[in-house]
Amino acid sequence: MRSQIKSIIKDKNIEGAYYGFIRTLDEGNDYYFRKSDLNDLPIEDLSIGNKVEFEVTESSSGRSVKNLKLLTENSNIVTVSNTSFADYEKDIIDRLKKIINITNCNDFEDGVYLVLKLMGIHKLFQFDRGSQAGKADGFFILENMAVMYDCTLHQDFESFKEEQIENYINKLSQKSQITFDVQKLDGSTAPKTLQISGKTKQVWIITKGESKELRDFDSIKIKEVSVHDLINTLSKRIKDPTYDAERLVNDFMFIGK
């Protein structure tokens, strides 16, 4: 294993003895080493930040190392640096924004599903892709809101999706419940029935474009929803600890206004 020296400490109780710690590369405790673990390497040759190679020993007393070796500057190693939570937040959002580079329809659909899932929408379902031709990509219920969504990479989608949109409206209107096939972890599918009576219903066509309302049919709003707006909404929810489900519903209701 390879990492970096985090600290070197002189033992106060034993003359000439040293011990130290090596940065962990996971979420566990740092690796402990003693002067005796250095073999023939003088302790004076080590300093904080040095790249080292070693073997790990796990025991009830912790994680220690053996056969520790100092690496040269040309050695390949993953550098571990201190990262603030704000940096971590930004990194998550920046990575999600790379969805704009996706050109495969299935990958785009999976990316949208991930964004919605990260928002904390628990009743979120991705439809079975195998029998999906002409059908929606997914469905979710959030508080008093029920949304059937379809993802597309086409800019001019309204004409060729007109029949599909009509189908989505028919599934949502004048029904107290909706049934569809959902994917399971083992790859199989199973029918799922959800109650939608009394819910505010919307149809979303999720694109890389701009959010806007397309039409309103019997109180069911049909919208183009930009994936950028969804990611920005997720960013707000991550950064604001007071951002709850009620506020998320409110933002969803007025997206595209």
C-alpha positions as CSV (number, residue, x, y, z in Angstrom):
1,M,0.0,0.0,0.0
2,R,1.1,3.6,-0.6
3,S,0.3,6.8,1.2
4,Q,2.1,9.7,3.0
5,I,3.7,10.4,6.3
6,K,1.2,12.4,8.5
7,S,3.3,12.8,11.7
8,I,6.5,11.8,13.3
9,I,6.7,11.9,17.1
10,K,9.7,11.5,19.5
11,D,8.9,9.1,22.3
12,K,9.2,10.9,25.6
13,N,9.6,7.7,27.6
14,I,12.2,5.8,25.5
15,E,15.5,7.5,24.6
16,G,16.0,7.5,20.8
17,A,12.6,6.0,20.0
18,Y,10.2,7.4,17.5
19,Y,6.7,6.6,16.3
20,G,4.3,8.2,13.8
21,F,1.2,7.9,11.7
22,I,0.6,7.5,7.9
23,R,-2.5,9.0,6.3
24,T,-5.4,6.6,5.7
25,L,-6.8,6.2,2.3
26,D,-10.2,5.2,3.5
27,E,-12.5,6.2,6.4
28,G,-10.6,4.2,9.0
29,N,-7.9,5.2,11.5
30,D,-4.5,6.3,10.3
31,Y,-1.7,3.7,10.1
32,Y,0.7,3.5,13.1
33,F,4.4,2.9,12.7
34,R,7.5,2.7,14.9
35,K,11.1,3.3,14.3
36,S,11.7,-0.4,14.2
37,D,9.4,-0.7,11.2
38,L,11.8,1.3,9.1
39,N,14.3,-1.5,8.6
40,D,17.5,0.2,7.6
41,L,15.9,3.5,6.8
42,P,17.2,6.3,9.2
43,I,14.4,8.1,10.9
44,E,16.2,11.4,10.0
45,D,15.4,10.6,6.3
46,L,11.7,10.8,6.9
47,S,9.6,14.0,7.1
48,I,5.9,14.8,7.1
49,G,4.5,14.5,3.6
50,N,7.0,11.8,2.4
51,K,5.5,9.2,0.1
52,V,5.9,5.7,1.5
53,E,5.1,2.1,0.7
54,F,4.2,-0.4,3.3
55,E,2.3,-3.5,4.4
56,V,-0.7,-3.2,6.7
57,T,-1.3,-5.2,9.8
58,E,-4.8,-5.2,11.4
59,S,-5.2,-6.1,15.0
60,S,-7.4,-5.4,18.0
61,S,-5.0,-2.6,19.0
62,G,-5.3,-0.8,15.7
63,R,-3.8,-0.6,12.2
64,S,0.0,-0.8,12.1
65,V,2.6,-1.1,9.3
66,K,5.6,-3.2,8.5
67,N,8.3,-3.1,5.8
68,L,8.0,0.6,5.4
69,K,9.9,2.0,2.4
70,L,10.5,5.6,1.3
71,L,9.4,6.3,-2.3
72,T,11.1,8.6,-4.7
73,E,9.4,11.7,-6.1
74,N,8.8,9.9,-9.4
75,S,6.8,7.1,-7.7
76,N,3.1,7.0,-8.6
77,I,0.8,7.6,-5.7
78,V,-2.6,9.1,-5.0
79,T,-2.0,12.3,-3.1
80,V,-4.2,12.8,0.0
81,S,-5.0,16.4,0.7
82,N,-7.2,18.2,3.2
83,T,-10.6,18.9,1.7
84,S,-13.2,21.2,3.3
85,F,-16.8,20.3,3.3
86,A,-17.6,23.2,1.0
87,D,-15.0,21.8,-1.5
88,Y,-16.7,18.4,-1.2
89,E,-20.1,20.0,-1.9
90,K,-18.8,21.8,-4.9
91,D,-17.1,18.7,-6.2
92,I,-20.4,16.7,-6.0
93,I,-22.3,19.4,-7.9
94,D,-19.6,19.9,-10.5
95,R,-19.5,16.2,-11.3
96,L,-23.3,16.0,-11.6
97,K,-23.2,19.0,-14.0
98,K,-21.2,16.8,-16.4
99,I,-24.5,15.3,-17.4
100,I,-24.5,17.9,-20.1
101,N,-21.8,15.9,-21.9
102,I,-23.9,12.7,-22.0
103,T,-25.0,11.7,-25.5
104,N,-26.4,8.3,-24.8
105,C,-30.2,8.3,-24.0
106,N,-30.0,5.5,-21.4
107,D,-27.1,7.2,-19.6
108,F,-29.0,10.5,-19.6
109,E,-32.0,8.7,-18.1
110,D,-29.8,7.1,-15.4
111,G,-28.2,10.4,-14.7
112,V,-31.6,12.2,-14.2
113,Y,-32.7,9.3,-11.9
114,L,-29.6,9.8,-9.8
115,V,-30.1,13.5,-9.4
116,L,-33.8,13.0,-8.3
117,K,-32.7,10.2,-5.9
118,L,-30.1,12.5,-4.3
119,M,-32.7,15.1,-3.6
120,G,-34.3,12.7,-1.1
121,I,-37.3,11.6,-3.1
122,H,-38.1,8.2,-1.6
123,K,-41.1,7.2,-3.7
124,L,-39.1,7.4,-6.9
125,F,-39.3,4.6,-9.5
126,Q,-37.5,4.0,-12.8
127,F,-39.6,2.1,-15.2
128,D,-38.5,-1.2,-16.8
129,R,-36.4,-0.1,-19.8
130,G,-36.9,-3.4,-21.7
131,S,-40.6,-2.8,-22.3
132,Q,-40.4,1.0,-22.3
133,A,-40.8,2.0,-26.0
134,G,-43.4,4.8,-26.1
135,K,-43.6,4.9,-22.3
136,A,-42.3,7.2,-19.7
137,D,-39.0,6.7,-18.0
138,G,-40.1,7.1,-14.4
139,F,-42.5,8.3,-11.8
140,F,-42.3,9.8,-8.3
141,I,-44.5,11.0,-5.5
142,L,-43.3,13.8,-3.2
143,E,-45.7,14.9,-0.5
144,N,-48.9,15.9,-2.4
145,M,-47.2,15.9,-5.8
146,A,-47.3,13.1,-8.4
147,V,-45.0,13.4,-11.5
148,M,-44.6,11.2,-14.5
149,Y,-41.3,12.0,-16.3
150,D,-39.7,11.3,-19.6
151,C,-36.1,12.1,-20.5
152,T,-35.0,13.2,-23.9
153,L,-31.8,14.5,-25.6
154,H,-33.8,15.9,-28.6
155,Q,-34.3,19.6,-28.7
156,D,-37.3,19.5,-30.9
157,F,-39.3,16.9,-29.0
158,E,-42.8,18.3,-28.8
159,S,-43.9,17.0,-32.2
160,F,-42.7,13.4,-32.1
161,K,-43.6,13.1,-28.3
162,E,-47.1,14.5,-28.7
163,E,-48.8,11.0,-28.7
164,Q,-46.6,9.9,-25.7
165,I,-47.6,13.0,-23.7
166,E,-51.2,12.4,-24.4
167,N,-50.7,8.8,-23.1
168,Y,-49.0,10.2,-19.9
169,I,-52.0,12.5,-19.3
170,N,-54.5,9.7,-19.8
171,K,-52.6,7.6,-17.2
172,L,-52.7,10.3,-14.6
173,S,-56.2,11.8,-15.2
174,Q,-59.4,10.6,-13.6
175,K,-57.6,7.7,-11.8
176,S,-57.2,7.0,-8.1
177,Q,-54.1,4.8,-8.6
178,I,-51.4,4.0,-11.1
179,T,-49.7,0.7,-11.9
180,F,-46.4,0.2,-13.7
181,D,-43.5,-2.2,-13.9
182,V,-40.4,-1.2,-12.0
183,Q,-36.8,-2.6,-12.0
184,K,-35.6,-4.7,-9.1
185,L,-32.0,-5.0,-7.9
186,D,-31.7,-8.5,-9.4
187,G,-32.6,-7.2,-12.9
188,S,-36.2,-8.6,-12.9
189,T,-39.3,-6.5,-12.9
190,A,-42.4,-6.3,-10.7
191,P,-45.7,-4.4,-10.9
192,K,-46.1,-1.4,-8.6
193,T,-49.3,0.3,-7.7
194,L,-49.5,3.7,-6.1
195,Q,-52.4,5.8,-4.9
196,I,-52.5,9.2,-6.7
197,S,-56.0,10.4,-5.7
198,G,-55.9,14.0,-4.5
199,K,-52.4,14.6,-5.7
200,T,-51.3,17.5,-7.8
201,K,-50.2,15.9,-11.1
202,Q,-47.6,17.0,-13.6
203,V,-45.9,15.5,-16.6
204,W,-42.2,16.4,-17.0
205,I,-40.2,16.1,-20.2
206,I,-36.6,16.4,-18.8
207,T,-34.1,17.9,-21.3
208,K,-30.8,19.9,-21.4
209,G,-32.8,22.9,-22.5
210,E,-34.8,25.5,-20.6
211,S,-37.6,24.9,-18.1
212,K,-41.0,26.1,-19.2
213,E,-44.7,25.2,-19.1
214,L,-45.9,23.6,-22.3
215,R,-49.6,23.3,-21.6
216,D,-52.2,22.6,-19.0
217,F,-54.7,19.8,-19.5
218,D,-57.5,19.4,-17.0
219,S,-55.3,20.7,-14.2
220,I,-52.4,18.5,-15.2
221,K,-49.4,20.7,-16.1
222,I,-47.1,19.5,-18.8
223,K,-43.6,21.0,-18.5
224,E,-40.2,20.9,-20.1
225,V,-37.9,20.7,-17.1
226,S,-34.2,21.5,-17.5
227,V,-31.8,19.0,-15.9
228,H,-29.7,22.1,-15.0
229,D,-32.5,23.4,-12.9
230,L,-32.8,20.1,-11.1
231,I,-29.1,20.1,-10.3
232,N,-29.3,23.7,-9.1
233,T,-32.2,22.7,-6.8
234,L,-30.2,19.8,-5.5
235,S,-27.3,22.2,-4.8
236,K,-29.6,24.5,-2.8
237,R,-30.9,21.5,-0.7
238,I,-27.3,20.4,0.0
239,K,-26.1,23.8,1.1
240,D,-29.2,24.9,3.1
241,P,-29.9,22.7,6.3
242,T,-33.4,24.3,6.5
243,Y,-34.3,23.1,3.0
244,D,-37.0,20.5,3.7
245,A,-39.5,18.4,1.6
246,E,-42.1,21.2,1.7
247,R,-39.7,23.7,0.1
248,L,-38.7,21.1,-2.5
249,V,-42.3,20.6,-3.5
250,N,-42.8,24.3,-3.8
251,D,-39.8,24.7,-6.1
252,F,-41.0,21.7,-8.2
253,M,-44.5,23.2,-8.4
254,F,-43.2,26.5,-9.8
255,I,-40.3,25.2,-11.9
256,G,-40.6,26.6,-15.4
257,K,-42.8,29.6,-14.4
